[in-house]
Amino acid sequence: MLSISTASGGATELLLSEGVAILITPMMAGMAGAIVMGALALMLQRPSGMLKLAHLSSATLAILLAFTGNITTLHLLTLTILLYLFHGLQEHKSGLLLISAAAIVTLVMWTVSEYLWTFPAQHGAIVIVFMYILFLAYQAYSSANEFELKEHNDDHTEHESLGLPGRQSFKRAFNEYRQTEGSPCMLVLVRLMGFEQVNFHLGREFGDLLLAQSANRIAQCLQSGDVMAITHGNETAKMAHLGGLNFAFVCSLKHGKHFHEQLIEEISNSTLKPFNVGSCTLEIMMRASYVNCDEEMGQLENLISCVFLALDTQSEAHQHSHQQVVPYQQRMQIHRLEQQVRLSELAKINFRSEFELYFHPVVRHEDNSIEFVELLLRWQHPKQGILSANEFIDDIRLVGLAIPVAEYVLERACEIALALKMEGISVPISINVFGAELLSESFIEFIDYTMLNHQLSPGAIIIECPASMLAELDEQEIAMISRLKNLGVKMCVDSFGDAPLVLAKLPALRFEYVKLSRNMTQEPEHMGHTKSLVKGIVEMHQEKHCRVIGEGIESLGQLEFVKSIGTVAAQGFYFSRPQNSNILISWLKQRLPQ
């Protein structure tokens, strides 16, 4: 029966059974505890397998020493600890050398004491164990200093080329600033865009020069005293470089609750001006996000994660609009968790049985007939209900299903087009291509094969591409579009006007259709001076024999407006909401003249 009692001298007697007792002295218990904790700490810290084995051995022997009090266990433990001390000699550090030297002298005295003088072995062993405890303390102190030095070196090395402070300097300045600044403040993240093409066509050196000039322009906009100063070595800056094309700063709102927005607007206007790098004139874009510094309990790392999240996983409604400024909202965390769930589900589902196609007609102004029918991808989610493609198309890419899903949509579109042909209904079918990766050799060949297999005539299939995607195509992808047109596929520019777009950057190709985005088809009273601009855009496309369509039409006022500026057709909830493609043929038969 197990019992514990106090013995003489402050020792604890552990009675395991009748006649079997273990005497544990305070010194043995403390020594064993110190060794076990130190060994476990070093076991986790050191990558060497041999050292981890030594730590495990010393911890085991320390436990045996505490429970048995056997002097032989103490001697074995001492010999094991000597391995660490000799290892300390190899690292050539003054503190380790001193501790190792003291332990070695004690070991020599212990060894020769039997012949020269009386020096109890256990005393020598205890001295060496004490040296080991000093060794652990020194290692902890040394590791802390090394970590701090590494942070400083990383911070200095990572951003040496731009001369800006990095994340660690930013963190130190932020913690000091929050202790002294009591007014509300905002953390702003600025991300530069458009460097991929510069690096690809002109080389990385030009990209680095452009980055340095861009950083200098941003810094010029942050000279206000309400922007947090960041000390970096002997210099002071107003913003930090968080790596890549990301810069951050903190500003106080004590003189205006919209001060951060004013700074973002100044930075945007500054970066939109052309840059002269070498003999080239270059243009870039920027996006920004911000978060109140009182969010996330004011922890900088969490705040940085929030502003990155705002840019990386912004609402799908602005997926292709390149929304310039995105404030962080707590619901974004919920969206991220939902996306993680969707990714897990998409990796397991059979999308051919769970994805559905809905149709949405494009109605011609002239006779109220159907110009063409757009097919829309939908996911009948078991928990979130019917999800539109914009809500999960990025997830499809992440799990590697972009091409298979696109092929599935094309197959269904060709099947529907063939069914319409057999019914004598001549209405084209359009599908959406969401990413330039779909304009690949294999996908183009699949389109050719599928259309031939279904015996479809030219013009039966229309492919819609977002305007923002077309502005970023390389030469090979432009050649793929030309090849599509040669196959008899008509092309439609979708969501024209969602993003700031330089018309000259669109590929020099003729498109059969252009869809004006909702931004360009609002109620006339909300358009202001934009109405004349939109009308000019329509006239420009008409000169190229391109049919312009107004989308997002939900009211008679919008419909009358898009008619007045010269569009040929319209699409939106004003006419009908998207419906399941299973009823498309019967729906068309009701609308077409008998």
C-alpha positions in Angstrom: 0.0 0.0 0.0 1.4 3.4 -1.0 2.0 5.9 1.8 4.1 9.1 2.2 5.6 10.3 5.5 8.2 12.8 6.6 11.5 11.3 7.8 14.3 12.9 9.8 16.3 15.7 8.3 13.4 17.0 6.2 13.5 14.0 3.9 10.4 12.3 2.5 9.9 8.6 2.9 7.9 6.9 0.2 6.6 3.5 1.4 5.7 1.4 -1.7 4.9 -1.8 0.2 5.7 -3.5 3.5 9.5 -3.4 3.9 10.1 -1.4 0.7 10.7 2.3 1.3 12.4 5.1 -0.7 14.0 8.0 1.0 14.0 11.2 -1.0 16.0 14.2 0.3 15.1 17.8 -0.7 18.5 18.1 -2.5 17.9 15.0 -4.6 14.3 16.1 -5.5 15.4 19.6 -6.4 18.4 18.4 -8.4 16.4 15.8 -10.3 13.6 18.4 -11.1 16.1 20.9 -12.4 17.8 18.3 -14.6 14.5 16.9 -15.9 13.2 20.4 -16.8 16.5 21.4 -18.4 16.8 18.2 -20.3 13.3 18.4 -21.7 13.9 22.1 -22.8 17.1 21.2 -24.6 15.5 18.1 -26.1 12.9 20.3 -27.8 15.4 23.0 -28.8 18.3 21.0 -30.2 18.0 19.4 -33.6 20.8 16.9 -33.1 19.5 13.3 -32.6 22.5 12.4 -30.5 22.0 15.4 -28.1 18.3 14.6 -27.8 19.3 11.0 -26.8 21.7 12.4 -24.2 19.0 14.7 -22.8 16.6 11.8 -22.5 19.2 9.7 -20.7 20.0 12.4 -18.2 16.3 13.0 -17.5 15.8 9.3 -16.9 18.8 9.0 -14.6 17.6 12.1 -12.7 14.2 10.5 -12.0 15.9 7.3 -10.9 18.2 9.3 -8.6 15.3 11.1 -7.0 13.3 7.8 -6.3 16.2 5.5 -5.3 18.9 7.8 -3.8 21.4 5.3 -5.2 24.9 6.9 -5.4 25.7 4.8 -8.5 22.9 6.5 -10.3 24.4 9.9 -9.3 27.7 8.8 -10.8 26.1 7.7 -14.0 24.2 10.9 -14.3 27.4 12.8 -13.8 29.1 11.0 -16.6 26.2 11.6 -18.9 26.2 15.3 -18.1 29.9 15.5 -19.0 28.9 14.9 -22.6 27.1 18.2 -22.6 30.1 20.0 -21.1 32.4 18.6 -23.7 29.9 19.7 -26.4 30.1 23.2 -24.9 33.9 23.2 -25.5 33.2 22.7 -29.2 31.0 25.8 -29.5 33.9 28.1 -28.4 31.9 30.4 -26.1 33.5 31.9 -23.1 30.6 31.0 -20.7 30.5 27.4 -21.8 34.3 27.2 -21.6 34.3 28.4 -18.0 31.6 26.0 -16.9 33.2 23.1 -18.8 36.6 23.8 -17.2 35.2 23.8 -13.7 33.4 20.5 -14.3 36.6 18.9 -15.8 38.7 20.0 -12.8 36.1 18.5 -10.5 36.1 15.3 -12.4 39.9 15.1 -12.2 39.8 15.7 -8.4 37.2 13.0 -8.1 39.2 10.5 -10.1 42.5 10.9 -8.2 41.0 11.5 -4.7 41.3 7.8 -3.9 45.1 8.0 -4.2 45.9 11.5 -2.9 43.3 12.6 -0.4 39.9 11.9 0.9 37.3 13.6 -1.4 33.9 11.9 -1.3 32.8 10.9 -4.8 29.3 12.0 -4.3 30.5 15.5 -3.5 32.3 15.7 -6.8 29.3 14.3 -8.6 27.1 17.0 -6.9 29.5 19.7 -8.1 29.4 18.5 -11.7 25.6 18.3 -11.6 25.6 21.9 -10.3 27.8 22.8 -13.2 25.2 21.3 -15.5 22.5 23.4 -14.0 24.7 26.5 -14.7 25.1 25.1 -18.2 21.3 25.1 -18.7 21.0 28.6 -17.4 23.8 29.8 -19.7 22.1 28.1 -22.7 18.8 29.8 -22.0 20.5 33.2 -21.7 22.5 32.5 -24.9 19.5 31.3 -26.9 17.5 34.4 -25.9 20.4 36.7 -27.1 20.8 34.7 -30.3 17.1 35.0 -31.1 17.1 38.7 -30.5 20.2 39.1 -32.6 18.7 37.0 -35.4 15.5 39.1 -35.4 17.6 42.2 -35.7 19.8 40.8 -38.5 16.8 39.4 -40.4 15.1 42.8 -40.1 18.1 44.6 -41.4 19.1 42.2 -44.1 15.6 41.7 -45.6 15.0 45.3 -46.3 18.5 46.7 -46.7 18.0 47.3 -50.4 15.0 49.7 -49.8 16.4 51.2 -46.6 13.1 50.7 -44.8 12.4 49.1 -41.5 11.0 45.6 -41.5 8.4 43.7 -39.4 10.5 43.5 -36.2 11.3 47.2 -36.1 7.6 47.9 -37.0 6.5 45.8 -34.1 8.8 47.5 -31.5 7.7 50.9 -32.7 4.0 49.9 -32.6 4.2 48.7 -29.0 5.9 51.9 -27.9 3.5 54.0 -29.9 0.4 52.4 -28.4 1.7 53.0 -24.9 2.0 56.7 -25.5 -0.7 57.4 -28.0 -4.2 57.2 -26.5 -6.3 58.3 -29.5 -7.7 55.8 -32.1 -5.3 54.8 -34.8 -5.4 52.8 -38.0 -3.0 50.2 -39.5 -2.9 50.6 -43.3 -1.4 48.0 -45.7 -0.5 49.2 -49.2 0.2 46.6 -51.9 1.7 47.6 -55.3 0.6 45.8 -58.4 1.8 45.4 -62.0 5.3 44.3 -61.3 5.0 40.9 -62.8 4.9 42.2 -66.3 7.8 44.6 -65.6 10.0 41.8 -64.2 9.0 39.4 -67.1 9.6 41.8 -70.0 12.3 44.1 -68.7 14.1 42.1 -66.0 14.3 42.0 -62.2 16.7 45.0 -62.1 14.1 47.3 -63.6 11.6 45.9 -61.2 13.8 46.6 -58.2 14.4 50.2 -59.4 10.6 50.7 -59.9 10.0 49.3 -56.4 12.5 51.7 -54.9 10.9 54.7 -56.7 7.4 53.6 -55.7 8.5 53.2 -52.0 10.0 56.7 -52.1 6.7 58.2 -53.5 4.7 56.5 -50.8 7.1 57.8 -48.1 6.7 61.3 -49.4 3.0 61.1 -48.7 3.6 60.1 -45.0 5.4 63.1 -43.7 2.5 64.1 -41.3 3.2 64.1 -37.6 0.1 61.9 -37.1 1.9 59.0 -38.8 3.8 56.7 -36.4 7.6 57.0 -36.6 9.7 53.8 -36.9 13.3 53.7 -35.7 15.5 51.5 -37.8 19.2 51.6 -36.7 20.2 55.3 -36.8 17.4 56.3 -39.1 13.7 57.0 -38.7 11.0 56.1 -41.3 7.2 56.4 -41.4 6.4 53.1 -43.0 7.7 49.5 -42.9 8.3 47.0 -45.7 6.5 43.7 -44.9 8.1 41.8 -47.8 7.3 41.6 -51.5 5.2 44.5 -52.6 3.6 45.1 -49.3 4.1 48.3 -47.1 2.5 49.3 -43.9 2.1 52.3 -41.7 0.1 53.4 -38.6 -1.6 56.8 -38.3 -3.5 58.5 -35.5 -7.1 59.7 -36.0 -7.0 62.4 -33.4 -7.2 65.2 -36.0 -9.7 63.5 -38.3 -11.5 60.1 -38.3 -10.9 59.8 -42.1 -7.2 60.7 -42.0 -6.2 57.2 -43.1 -8.4 57.5 -46.1 -6.9 60.8 -47.1 -3.4 59.3 -46.9 -4.5 56.3 -49.0 -5.9 58.6 -51.7 -2.7 60.7 -51.7 -0.6 57.5 -52.2 -3.0 56.3 -54.9 -2.7 59.5 -56.8 1.1 59.5 -56.4 1.5 55.9 -57.7 -0.8 56.4 -60.7 1.6 58.9 -62.2 4.0 57.2 -64.7 7.5 56.2 -63.5 10.6 56.8 -65.5 13.0 53.8 -65.1 16.0 53.9 -67.4 14.6 54.8 -70.8 11.1 53.3 -70.1 7.9 54.9 -68.9 6.1 52.5 -66.6 2.7 52.4 -64.9 1.6 50.5 -61.8 -1.4 50.2 -59.6 -2.0 49.9 -55.9 -4.5 48.5 -53.5 -4.9 49.1 -49.8 -6.6 47.8 -46.7 -6.9 49.1 -43.2 -8.0 48.0 -39.7 -8.6 49.8 -36.5 -5.7 49.1 -34.1 -8.2 48.3 -31.3 -9.3 45.2 -33.1 -7.8 41.8 -32.2 -6.8 43.1 -28.8 -4.3 45.4 -30.3 -1.8 42.7 -31.2 0.2 43.8 -34.2 0.7 40.3 -35.7 -3.0 39.8 -35.6 -3.7 43.2 -37.1 -1.3 42.5 -39.9 -3.1 39.2 -40.6 -6.4 41.2 -40.7 -5.2 43.6 -43.4 -3.7 40.8 -45.5 -6.9 38.9 -45.2 -8.9 42.0 -46.3 -6.8 42.1 -49.5 -6.5 38.4 -50.2 -10.0 37.2 -49.5 -12.2 40.3 -50.1 -15.9 39.8 -50.9 -16.5 38.0 -54.2 -18.6 40.8 -55.4 -15.4 42.7 -56.2 -13.4 39.7 -57.3 -12.6 41.1 -60.8 -13.0 44.8 -60.0 -9.6 45.3 -58.3 -11.4 47.3 -55.6 -8.7 49.8 -54.6 -9.4 50.2 -50.8 -10.8 47.3 -48.7 -11.5 47.9 -45.0 -11.2 44.9 -42.8 -14.4 43.5 -41.4 -14.8 40.7 -38.9 -17.1 38.8 -41.2 -14.0 38.2 -43.4 -12.8 35.8 -40.7 -16.1 33.9 -41.1 -15.8 33.9 -44.9 -12.3 32.4 -44.5 -13.5 29.6 -42.3 -16.3 29.0 -44.7 -13.8 28.8 -47.6 -11.7 26.3 -45.7 -14.8 24.1 -45.2 -15.7 24.5 -48.9 -12.1 23.5 -50.0 -12.4 20.4 -47.9 -15.8 19.6 -49.4 -14.7 20.3 -53.0 -11.8 18.0 -52.7 -14.2 15.1 -52.0 -17.4 15.8 -54.0 -18.4 14.5 -57.4 -19.0 17.9 -59.0 -20.8 16.4 -62.0 -23.6 15.3 -59.8 -23.6 18.3 -57.3 -23.0 21.3 -59.7 -25.9 22.6 -61.7 -26.3 25.0 -64.6 -28.8 27.9 -64.6 -29.7 30.1 -67.5 -30.1 33.9 -67.8 -31.3 35.4 -71.1 -30.0 38.4 -72.9 -33.0 40.2 -74.4 -32.7 42.2 -77.6 -34.2 45.8 -77.6 -35.4 45.7 -81.1 -38.1 43.0 -80.9 -37.8 41.7 -77.3 -36.4 38.4 -78.6 -33.5 36.4 -77.2 -30.0 37.5 -78.4 -28.4 34.5 -76.5 -28.7 32.6 -73.3 -25.9 32.7 -70.7 -25.3 29.5 -68.6 -24.4 30.1 -64.9 -22.7 27.6 -62.7 -24.3 26.9 -59.4 -23.5 24.6 -56.4 -26.4 23.2 -54.4 -24.5 23.3 -51.1 -26.0 21.2 -48.3 -25.6 23.8 -45.7 -25.1 27.2 -47.4 -27.8 26.7 -50.0 -27.4 27.6 -53.7 -23.9 29.2 -54.3 -23.1 31.2 -57.4 -19.9 30.5 -59.3 -18.4 33.8 -58.0 -18.6 32.4 -54.4 -16.5 29.3 -55.1 -14.6 29.7 -58.4 -11.4 30.6 -56.6 -11.9 27.5 -54.4 -12.2 25.4 -57.5 -8.8 26.7 -58.7 -7.2 26.0 -55.3 -8.2 22.3 -55.4 -7.1 21.9 -59.0 -10.6 21.5 -60.5 -10.6 24.6 -62.8 -10.0 22.7 -66.1 -12.3 19.7 -65.2 -15.2 22.0 -64.2 -14.7 24.1 -67.3 -14.8 21.0 -69.5 -18.0 19.9 -67.7 -19.7 23.3 -68.3 -18.7 23.2 -72.0 -20.0 19.7 -72.4 -23.4 20.6 -70.9 -23.5 23.8 -73.0 -22.9 21.8 -76.2 -25.5 19.2 -75.2 -28.1 22.1 -74.6 -27.1 23.7 -77.9 -27.6 20.4 -79.7 -31.0 19.9 -78.1 -32.0 23.4 -79.2 -30.9 22.6 -82.7 -32.9 19.5 -82.8 -36.0 21.5 -81.6 -35.4 24.0 -84.4 -34.5 26.8 -81.9 -31.7 29.0 -83.1 -30.4 30.6 -79.9 -26.7 30.7 -79.0 -25.4 29.5 -75.6 -22.7 31.4 -73.7 -20.4 30.2 -71.0 -18.0 32.0 -68.7 -14.2 31.6 -68.6 -13.0 32.9 -65.3 -9.2 32.6 -65.6 -6.6 32.9 -68.2 -5.3 29.4 -67.3 -8.4 28.1 -69.3 -7.0 29.5 -72.5 -4.5 26.7 -72.7 -3.7 24.4 -75.6 -5.4 21.4 -74.1 -8.6 23.3 -73.3 -8.8 24.8 -76.8 -8.4 21.3 -78.3 -11.2 20.1 -76.0 -13.5 22.8 -77.3 -12.7 21.9 -80.9 -13.4 18.2 -80.2 -16.6 18.8 -78.2 -18.1 21.1 -80.8 -17.3 18.7 -83.7 -18.7 15.8 -81.7 -22.0 17.6 -81.2 -22.1 18.9 -84.8 -22.6 22.5 -83.8 -22.5 25.2 -86.3 -20.2 28.3 -85.9 -21.7 30.8 -83.5 -23.6 28.3 -81.5 -21.2 28.8 -78.5 -20.1 32.1 -77.1 -17.3 32.4 -74.5 -17.4 35.3 -72.1 -14.1 36.5 -70.6 -13.8 39.3 -67.9 -12.4 42.5 -69.2 -9.8 42.6 -66.4 -8.5 39.2 -67.5 -8.2 40.2 -71.1 -6.0 43.2 -70.2 -3.5 40.8 -68.6 -3.1 38.2 -71.4 0.3 37.4 -72.8 1.0 36.8 -76.5 0.4 33.0 -76.3 -3.0 33.5 -74.7 -4.0 36.2 -77.3 -3.1 33.6 -79.9 -5.4 31.1 -78.2 -8.3 33.6 -78.5 -7.6 34.0 -82.2 -7.6 30.2 -82.5 -11.0 30.1 -80.7 -12.5 32.5 -83.2 -11.2 30.4 -86.1 -13.1 27.5 -84.6 -16.3 29.4 -84.9 -16.6 30.5 -81.2 -17.8 34.0 -80.7 -16.2 36.1 -77.9 -17.8 38.4 -75.4 -16.0 40.9 -73.1 -17.8 40.5 -69.7 -18.1 43.1 -66.9 -16.6 45.9 -68.9 -16.1 48.9 -66.5 -15.8 46.9 -63.3 -12.1 47.8 -63.0 -10.1 50.8 -64.1 -9.1 49.7 -67.5 -6.8 51.3 -70.2 -8.5 50.5 -73.5 -5.2 50.3 -75.3 -4.2 47.4 -73.1 -7.0 45.2 -74.5 -5.7 42.8 -77.1 -6.1 44.0 -80.7 -8.9 41.4 -81.4 -12.4 41.8 -82.6 -15.0 40.8 -80.1 -18.6 40.1 -81.2 -20.1 41.3 -77.8 -19.2 43.6 -75.0 -21.2 43.6 -71.7 -21.3 46.9 -69.8 -21.0 46.2 -66.0 -23.5 47.3 -63.4 -21.3 50.4 -62.7 -22.1 51.7 -66.2 -25.8 50.8 -66.2 -27.1 52.4 -63.0 -30.1 54.6 -62.8 -29.5 57.8 -64.9 -29.8 60.1 -61.9 -26.9 58.3 -60.2 -24.6 58.4 -63.2 -23.8 62.2 -63.2 -21.2 63.1 -65.8 -20.4 59.5 -66.4 -23.3 59.1 -68.8 -21.5 60.9 -71.7 -18.4 58.7 -71.0 -20.5 55.5 -71.2 -22.2 56.7 -74.4 -18.8 57.4 -75.9 -17.6 53.8 -75.0 -20.7 52.3 -76.7 -20.1 54.4 -79.8 -16.5 53.3 -79.9 -17.4 49.7 -79.9 -20.2 50.2 -82.4 -17.5 51.5 -84.8 -15.8 48.2 -84.5 -19.0 46.4 -85.3 -19.3 45.1 -81.7 -22.7 44.5 -80.2 -22.9 46.2 -76.8 -25.1 44.8 -74.0 -26.1 46.4 -70.7 -26.1 44.0 -67.8 -27.4 44.3 -64.2 -30.7 45.8 -65.4 -33.3 45.7 -62.6 -35.6 48.6 -63.4 -37.4 50.3 -66.3 -35.3 53.4 -65.8 -32.0 51.4 -66.3 -33.5 49.8 -69.4 -34.5 53.1 -70.9 -31.0 54.5 -70.2 -29.1 51.6 -71.8 -31.4 51.9 -74.9 -30.7 55.6 -75.1 -26.9 55.2 -75.3 -27.1 52.7 -78.2 -26.9 49.2 -76.6 -28.5 46.4 -78.6 -29.7 44.2 -75.7 -29.9 44.0 -72.0 -29.7 41.4 -69.2 -30.8 41.4 -65.6 -33.5 40.6 -63.0 -35.9 43.1 -64.8 -36.5 40.4 -67.3 -36.1 37.2 -65.2 -34.0 35.6 -62.5 -31.7 32.8 -63.4 -33.5 29.5 -63.7 -32.5 25.9 -63.9 -31.3 24.9 -67.4 -33.6 21.8 -67.3 -36.5 24.0 -68.2 -34.7 26.1 -70.8 -36.3 24.5 -73.9 -39.8 24.8 -72.6 -39.1 28.4 -71.5 -37.8 29.4 -74.9 -40.8 27.7 -76.7 -43.1 29.9 -74.7 -41.3 33.1 -75.7 -40.6 32.3 -79.3 -43.3 33.0 -81.9 -45.2 29.9 -82.9 
